[in-house]
Amino acid sequence: AGVLLLLVSRFAAASDYFVDCAAGNDLYDGSLPTHAWKTLDKVAGHQFLPGDGIRFKRGTKCSGMLWPKGSGASGSPITLGAYGTGPPPIIQSDPAHKAAFRLFNQEYLEVQDLEFTGGEPYGVWISGDRGVLHHIYLKDLVVHDVTGELKAKESGLVIISPGAVNQHFDDVLVDGVTAYH
């Protein structure tokens, strides 16, 4: 009798999800630019898996806080970026949200080619309260106009900070990030 060898991938097939805050529709599945989601709430309500990509349409503005759920894995990060032509997509938060972009106890994420504005007291806020969080890459971002008073070391434009005594980060890259106001 022969032996049947079945190899199963460690990860499910990765998917790209598209967001067009001007012309998208949250009833769509987000699987194509022509079936893009419209809101950051739709992004926040989805559990992303290793290797997944979240792509925002260039030249558009999304209101609220971008807080995607899920973590990537070693060699298979979740990526956030832009698609199409034109200026970078803008994520515009208001003082009702603590940040324009947030990650908490998440790892293996790469964020590139986005603009974040607003939030109080953070623009980009990455933290956690357990263990080691790996591979957080921020590349070619613009972060600006964060509101609120800078009262502590934990407030500001781009914050990557442990939220507990025994929590820390490994493999963090901040490259080409412009932060002001």
HELIX and SHEET records of a PDB file:
HELIX    1   1 PRO A   33  HIS A   35  5                                   3    
HELIX    2   2 LEU A   40  ALA A   44  1                                   5    
SHEET    1   A 6 ASP A  16  VAL A  19  0                                        
SHEET    2   A 6 GLY A  53  LYS A  57  1                                        
SHEET    3   A 6 ILE A  78  TYR A  83  1                                        
SHEET    4   A 6 LEU A 109  GLN A 112  1                                        
SHEET    5   A 6 VAL A 132  LYS A 139  1                                        
SHEET    6   A 6 HIS A 168  ASP A 175  1                                        
SHEET    1   B 5 LYS A  61  SER A  63  0                                        
SHEET    2   B 5 ILE A  90  GLN A  92  1                                        
SHEET    3   B 5 GLU A 115  THR A 117  1                                        
SHEET    4   B 5 VAL A 142  HIS A 144  1                                        
SHEET    5   B 5 THR A 178  TYR A 180  1                                        
SHEET    1   C 3 PHE A 101  PHE A 104  0                                        
SHEET    2   C 3 TYR A 122  GLY A 128  1                                        
SHEET    3   C 3 GLY A 156  PRO A 162  1                                        
END                                                                             
